[in-house]
């Protein structure tokens, strides 16, 4: 489970990130990041969303859980002070875990949220 300080919980914070944040897309997932990083925050915060078009509740929850776990494993490689919203897409249901992990890391790199020395690091090192 993602530790409490890393969770983006308030719906108005999530709406702000979705409407005013910058977006990076991948066929499996979309990442929204706030435009202005918060200087006072020592951590980045994350929210995970899966619409009903993904499937039933168990399918949506599993998709969000998989992405949340990948982000949790890579928290130490992320820059602090950003609010991030992950929106899953339907192909995530049939995607392998390794493929999903590559997608998440690619989006984090494209968004500039990973530390420079971690860009060459392969998943699971």
N, CA and C of each residue as an Amber inpcrd file, in Angstrom:
protein
   375
   0.8400000  -1.1780000   0.0000000   0.0000000   0.0000000   0.0000000
   0.8880000   1.2470000   0.0000000   0.4340000   2.2530000  -0.6690000
   1.1610000   3.5140000  -0.7520000   1.0810000   4.2240000   0.5950000
   2.2180000   4.6260000   1.1760000   2.1890000   5.3060000   2.4750000
   1.3460000   6.5790000   2.4280000   0.7150000   6.9040000   3.5220000
  -0.2300000   8.0130000   3.6080000   0.2980000   9.3550000   3.0980000
   1.5340000   9.7640000   3.4110000   1.9870000  11.0730000   2.9240000
   2.0740000  11.1640000   1.3980000   2.0940000  10.0260000   0.7110000
   2.2190000  10.0030000  -0.7380000   0.8680000   9.9590000  -1.4500000
  -0.2310000  10.0290000  -0.6990000  -1.5570000   9.9240000  -1.2970000
  -2.1580000  11.3010000  -1.5430000  -2.7300000  11.4680000  -2.6970000
  -3.4560000  12.6750000  -3.0550000  -4.9310000  12.3460000  -2.8540000
  -5.5520000  12.9080000  -1.8230000  -6.8800000  12.4640000  -1.4220000
  -8.0120000  13.4260000  -1.7420000  -7.7850000  14.7170000  -1.5850000
  -8.8710000  15.6850000  -1.7220000  -9.3210000  15.7960000  -3.1750000
 -10.6330000  15.7360000  -3.3870000 -11.1610000  15.7570000  -4.7470000
 -10.8540000  17.0670000  -5.4680000 -10.7860000  18.1790000  -4.7380000
 -10.4490000  19.4390000  -5.4140000  -8.9810000  19.4690000  -5.8350000
  -8.1000000  18.8080000  -5.0840000  -6.6940000  18.6940000  -5.5000000
  -6.5790000  17.8320000  -6.7570000  -7.3330000  16.7490000  -6.7900000
  -7.3190000  15.8550000  -7.9460000  -7.8760000  16.5780000  -9.1730000
  -8.9660000  17.3200000  -8.9980000  -9.5570000  18.0690000 -10.1090000
  -8.5880000  19.1360000 -10.6180000  -7.8680000  19.7840000  -9.7130000
  -6.8960000  20.8080000 -10.1090000  -5.7940000  20.1980000 -10.9670000
  -5.2890000  19.0390000 -10.5580000  -4.2380000  18.3770000 -11.3270000
  -4.7680000  17.9640000 -12.6980000  -5.9800000  17.4470000 -12.7320000
  -6.5490000  16.9700000 -13.9990000  -6.7940000  18.1130000 -14.9860000
  -7.2660000  19.2530000 -14.4920000  -7.6310000  20.3500000 -15.3910000
  -6.4930000  21.3230000 -15.6660000  -5.5970000  21.5120000 -14.7150000
  -4.5310000  22.4930000 -14.8950000  -3.1570000  21.8670000 -15.0700000
  -3.0530000  20.5680000 -14.8470000  -1.7650000  19.8990000 -14.9430000
  -1.3990000  19.5570000 -16.3740000  -0.1640000  19.1560000 -16.5330000
   0.3380000  18.7240000 -17.8430000   0.0750000  17.2280000 -17.9790000
  -0.1280000  16.7680000 -19.2250000  -0.5160000  15.3730000 -19.4520000
   0.5040000  14.6590000 -20.3330000   0.8230000  13.4150000 -19.9490000
   1.6470000  12.5160000 -20.7570000   0.8460000  11.2340000 -20.9560000
   0.8270000  10.7250000 -22.1920000  -0.0110000   9.5780000 -22.5090000
   0.8010000   8.3700000 -22.9510000   0.2380000   7.2290000 -22.6720000
   0.7530000   5.9350000 -23.1020000  -0.4850000   5.0940000 -23.4240000
  -0.3910000   4.1110000 -24.2910000  -1.5770000   3.2990000 -24.5890000
  -2.2140000   2.6350000 -23.3600000  -1.4400000   2.3940000 -22.3050000
  -1.9810000   1.7370000 -21.1180000  -2.4610000   2.7050000 -20.0410000
  -1.8970000   3.9070000 -20.0140000  -2.1230000   4.7820000 -18.8680000
  -1.8330000   6.2360000 -19.2400000  -2.4250000   7.1580000 -18.5020000
  -2.1940000   8.5970000 -18.7010000  -1.7180000   9.1730000 -17.3720000
  -0.7350000  10.0570000 -17.4400000  -0.2030000  10.7090000 -16.2460000
  -0.4450000  12.2070000 -16.3400000  -1.1070000  12.7720000 -15.3280000
  -1.2870000  14.2100000 -15.1930000  -0.3980000  14.6700000 -14.0430000
   0.3290000  15.7720000 -14.2380000   1.2210000  16.2940000 -13.1980000
   0.9680000  17.7840000 -13.0550000   0.9430000  18.2650000 -11.7870000
   0.7380000  19.6850000 -11.5730000   1.8460000  20.4870000 -12.2460000
   1.4800000  21.6500000 -12.7500000   2.4250000  22.4790000 -13.4930000
   3.4790000  23.0720000 -12.5800000   3.0730000  23.5630000 -11.4310000
   3.9850000  24.1830000 -10.4830000   4.2830000  23.2160000  -9.3450000
   5.5180000  22.7210000  -9.2360000   5.8340000  21.8520000  -8.0910000
   5.7370000  22.6420000  -6.7940000   5.3410000  21.9610000  -5.7490000
   5.2030000  22.5940000  -4.4400000   6.5350000  22.5450000  -3.7200000
   7.1380000  23.7010000  -3.5440000   8.4560000  23.7960000  -2.9210000
   8.4360000  23.2950000  -1.4740000   7.3240000  23.5360000  -0.7700000
   7.2640000  23.1980000   0.6490000   7.0650000  21.7050000   0.9060000
   6.6320000  20.9660000  -0.1130000   6.3410000  19.5540000   0.0720000
   7.6160000  18.7220000  -0.0730000   7.7870000  17.7900000   0.8410000
   8.9740000  16.9450000   0.8100000   8.7390000  15.6440000   0.0420000
   7.4910000  15.4140000  -0.4080000   7.1590000  14.2000000  -1.1530000
   6.2450000  14.5530000  -2.3240000   6.1860000  13.6710000  -3.2890000
   5.1910000  13.7720000  -4.3540000   3.9770000  12.9690000  -3.9360000
   2.7940000  13.4420000  -4.3470000   1.5520000  12.7580000  -3.9790000
   0.8900000  12.2000000  -5.2320000   0.1790000  11.0650000  -5.0810000
  -0.3830000  10.3480000  -6.2150000  -1.8360000   9.9690000  -5.9680000
  -2.6210000  10.0190000  -7.0490000  -3.9980000   9.5130000  -7.0450000
  -4.1400000   8.6100000  -8.2630000  -5.0300000   7.6330000  -8.1670000
  -5.2040000   6.6410000  -9.2220000  -6.6900000   6.5410000  -9.5610000
  -7.0110000   6.6130000 -10.8590000  -8.3970000   6.6310000 -11.3000000
  -8.6090000   5.5910000 -12.3860000  -9.7330000   4.8930000 -12.2910000
 -10.1430000   3.9470000 -13.3400000 -11.6330000   4.1380000 -13.5660000
 -12.0100000   4.5440000 -14.7660000 -13.4120000   4.7590000 -15.0950000
 -14.1470000   3.4530000 -15.2900000 -15.4720000   3.5450000 -15.3530000
 -16.2930000   2.3460000 -15.5050000 -16.0990000   1.6490000 -16.8430000
 -15.5530000   2.3710000 -17.8220000 -15.3140000   1.7430000 -19.1230000
 -14.1950000   0.7060000 -19.0540000 -13.4470000   0.6740000 -17.9470000
 -12.3770000  -0.3110000 -17.7570000 -12.9740000  -1.6870000 -17.4840000
 -14.0640000  -1.7420000 -16.7430000 -14.6930000  -3.0110000 -16.4060000
 -15.3960000  -2.9190000 -15.0680000 -15.7190000  -4.0740000 -14.5300000
 -16.3900000  -4.1280000 -13.2290000 -15.4590000  -3.6420000 -12.1240000
 -15.9920000  -3.4570000 -10.9310000 -15.2280000  -2.8990000  -9.8160000
 -13.9660000  -3.6990000  -9.5080000 -14.0450000  -5.0080000  -9.5750000
 -12.8620000  -5.8210000  -9.2700000 -11.7570000  -5.5910000 -10.2960000
 -12.1290000  -5.4240000 -11.5470000 -11.1560000  -5.1780000 -12.6120000
 -10.5370000  -3.7940000 -12.4350000 -11.3710000  -2.7930000 -12.1540000
 -10.8640000  -1.4260000 -11.9440000  -9.9320000  -1.3670000 -10.7460000
 -10.3180000  -2.0010000  -9.6650000  -9.4870000  -1.9790000  -8.4580000
  -8.1590000  -2.6950000  -8.6770000  -8.1810000  -3.7850000  -9.4010000
  -6.9350000  -4.5050000  -9.6840000  -6.0020000  -3.6540000 -10.5350000
  -6.5450000  -2.9720000 -11.5300000  -5.7290000  -2.1110000 -12.3910000
  -5.0800000  -0.9970000 -11.5720000  -5.8540000  -0.3510000 -10.7130000
  -5.3040000   0.7230000  -9.8780000  -4.2740000   0.1790000  -8.8930000
  -4.5340000  -0.9820000  -8.3370000  -3.6140000  -1.6010000  -7.3820000
  -2.2730000  -1.9170000  -8.0240000  -2.2930000  -2.3910000  -9.2560000
  -1.0480000  -2.7130000  -9.9630000  -0.2130000  -1.4570000 -10.2020000
  -0.8460000  -0.3880000 -10.6520000  -0.1250000   0.8630000 -10.8980000
   0.3850000   1.4390000  -9.5880000  -0.4450000   1.4090000  -8.5550000
  -0.0540000   1.9270000  -7.2360000   1.1720000   1.1910000  -6.7000000
   1.2190000  -0.1120000  -6.8960000   2.3460000  -0.9110000  -6.4120000
   3.6310000  -0.5740000  -7.1720000   3.5380000  -0.3630000  -8.4570000
   4.7150000   0.0130000  -9.2460000   5.2440000   1.3640000  -8.7830000
   4.3500000   2.3150000  -8.5860000   4.7690000   3.6410000  -8.1070000
   5.4160000   3.5110000  -6.7310000   4.8320000   2.6930000  -5.8570000
   5.3860000   2.5090000  -4.5070000   6.8110000   1.9630000  -4.5600000
   7.0630000   1.0330000  -5.4670000   8.4010000   0.4440000  -5.5860000
   9.4470000   1.4560000  -6.0460000   9.0090000   2.5140000  -6.7120000
   9.9470000   3.4850000  -7.2750000   9.8760000   4.8480000  -6.5930000
   9.2800000   4.9210000  -5.4190000   9.1680000   6.2050000  -4.7140000
  10.5190000   6.8490000  -4.4370000  11.5250000   6.0240000  -4.1430000
  12.8450000   6.5670000  -3.8120000  13.5510000   7.1790000  -5.0180000
  13.0510000   6.9320000  -6.2300000  13.6800000   7.4910000  -7.4290000
  12.9650000   8.7370000  -7.9350000  11.9110000   9.1800000  -7.2360000
  11.0850000  10.2870000  -7.7220000  11.4210000  11.6040000  -7.0290000
  11.3100000  12.6780000  -7.8000000  11.5430000  14.0160000  -7.2650000
  10.3450000  14.4270000  -6.4090000  10.5760000  15.1600000  -5.3140000
   9.4850000  15.5590000  -4.4230000   8.7390000  16.7940000  -4.9210000
   7.5550000  17.0100000  -4.3530000   6.8170000  18.2470000  -4.5570000
   5.8120000  18.2600000  -5.6810000   5.5280000  17.1150000  -6.3010000
   4.5820000  17.0820000  -7.4180000   3.3180000  16.3350000  -7.0210000
   2.1810000  16.7970000  -7.5490000   0.9290000  16.0640000  -7.4170000
   0.6800000  15.3710000  -8.7480000   0.4180000  14.0630000  -8.6970000
   0.2740000  13.2710000  -9.9140000  -1.0370000  12.5040000  -9.8970000
  -1.6610000  12.4360000 -11.0540000  -2.8960000  11.6810000 -11.2220000
  -2.6660000  10.6570000 -12.3200000  -2.8950000   9.3780000 -12.0000000
  -2.7630000   8.2910000 -12.9530000  -4.1580000   7.8540000 -13.3770000
  -4.4220000   7.8540000 -14.6780000  -5.7180000   7.4170000 -15.2110000
  -5.4550000   6.2080000 -16.0940000  -6.0550000   5.0720000 -15.7220000
  -5.7990000   3.8440000 -16.4710000  -6.7010000   3.7750000 -17.7000000
  -6.2140000   3.0810000 -18.7280000  -6.9440000   2.8880000 -19.9800000
  -7.3040000   1.4030000 -20.1250000  -8.3090000   1.0870000 -20.9340000
  -8.7790000  -0.3030000 -21.0520000  -7.7190000  -1.3570000 -21.3700000
  -6.7050000  -1.0880000 -22.2110000  -5.7310000  -2.1580000 -22.4910000
  -4.9460000  -2.6230000 -21.2600000  -5.0120000  -1.8940000 -20.1610000
  -4.2820000  -2.2730000 -18.9540000  -4.7670000  -3.6140000 -18.4080000
  -6.0010000  -3.9610000 -18.7070000  -6.6060000  -5.1880000 -18.1770000
  -5.8470000  -6.4320000 -18.6310000  -5.3440000  -6.4170000 -19.8520000
  -4.6600000  -7.5960000 -20.3860000  -3.1400000  -7.4360000 -20.4200000
  -2.6380000  -6.3160000 -19.9400000  -1.1940000  -6.0540000 -19.9890000
  -0.4560000  -6.8640000 -18.9280000   0.7360000  -7.3170000 -19.2910000
   1.6150000  -8.0010000 -18.3390000   2.1840000  -6.9680000 -17.3610000
   2.5690000  -7.4320000 -16.1780000   3.1000000  -6.5390000 -15.1510000
   4.3620000  -5.8170000 -15.6290000   5.2650000  -6.5190000 -16.2910000
   6.5130000  -5.9140000 -16.7700000   6.2330000  -4.8220000 -17.8000000
   5.2610000  -5.0630000 -18.6660000   4.8820000  -4.0690000 -19.6720000
   4.2990000  -2.8210000 -18.9940000   3.4860000  -3.0380000 -17.9860000
   2.8940000  -1.9230000 -17.2490000   3.9680000  -1.1420000 -16.4890000
   4.9180000  -1.8460000 -15.9050000   6.0080000  -1.1790000 -15.1920000
   6.8390000  -0.3230000 -16.1470000   7.1250000  -0.8380000 -17.3300000
   7.8560000  -0.0400000 -18.3250000   7.0730000   1.2150000 -18.7040000
   5.7560000   1.0810000 -18.8440000   4.9130000   2.2300000 -19.2070000
   4.9390000   3.2960000 -18.1130000   4.8200000   2.8720000 -16.8670000
   4.8320000   3.8150000 -15.7390000   6.1750000   4.5270000 -15.6590000
   7.2660000   3.7860000 -15.7710000   8.5980000   4.3960000 -15.6970000
   8.8560000   5.3210000 -16.8830000   8.3580000   4.9470000 -18.0470000
   8.5110000   5.8040000 -19.2200000   7.7920000   7.1360000 -19.0130000
   6.5690000   7.0860000 -18.5010000   5.8180000   8.3180000 -18.2660000
   6.4720000   9.1750000 -17.1940000   6.9640000   8.5590000 -16.1330000
   7.6500000   9.3190000 -15.0900000   8.9070000   9.9900000 -15.6330000
   9.6250000   9.3010000 -16.5060000  10.8240000   9.8700000 -17.1160000
  10.4710000  11.0130000 -18.0530000   9.4630000  10.8080000 -18.8930000
   9.0430000  11.8560000 -19.8250000   8.5440000  13.0940000 -19.0860000
   7.9270000  12.8920000 -17.9230000   7.4250000  14.0140000 -17.1340000
   8.5390000  14.6940000 -16.3410000   9.7240000  14.0820000 -16.3140000
  10.8480000  14.6660000 -15.5900000  10.7520000  14.4800000 -14.0880000
  10.0770000  13.4360000 -13.6460000   9.8860000  13.2040000 -12.2150000
  10.9070000  12.2540000 -11.6110000  11.7040000  11.6130000 -12.4450000
  12.7210000  10.7030000 -11.9220000  14.0390000  11.4390000 -11.8000000
  14.8210000  11.0680000 -10.7990000  16.1480000  11.6590000 -10.6280000
  17.0070000  11.3070000 -11.8320000  17.8840000  12.2190000 -12.2360000
  18.6830000  12.0440000 -13.4440000  19.5190000  10.7770000 -13.4350000
  20.0470000  10.3960000 -12.2770000  20.9080000   9.2150000 -12.2320000
  20.1300000   7.9120000 -12.3090000  18.7930000   7.9510000 -12.2910000
  17.9850000   6.7350000 -12.3230000  17.3970000   6.4350000 -13.6930000
  17.6460000   7.2710000 -14.6940000  17.0250000   7.0680000 -16.0000000
  17.4770000   5.7760000 -16.6530000  18.7170000   5.3570000 -16.4370000
  19.2030000   4.1470000 -17.0570000  18.8900000   2.8970000 -16.2570000
  18.3510000   3.0700000 -15.0780000  18.0780000   1.9360000 -14.1970000
  16.9250000   1.1120000 -14.7620000  17.1540000  -0.1600000 -14.8820000
  16.1000000  -1.0220000 -15.3890000  15.1590000  -1.4070000 -14.2630000
  13.9210000  -1.7720000 -14.5860000  12.9900000  -2.1910000 -13.5530000
  13.5240000  -3.4060000 -12.7890000  13.2170000  -3.4410000 -11.5370000
  13.5670000  -4.5570000 -10.6360000  15.0320000  -4.6600000 -10.3190000
  15.8050000  -3.5780000 -10.4380000  17.2120000  -3.6510000 -10.0290000
  17.3080000  -3.3440000  -8.5600000
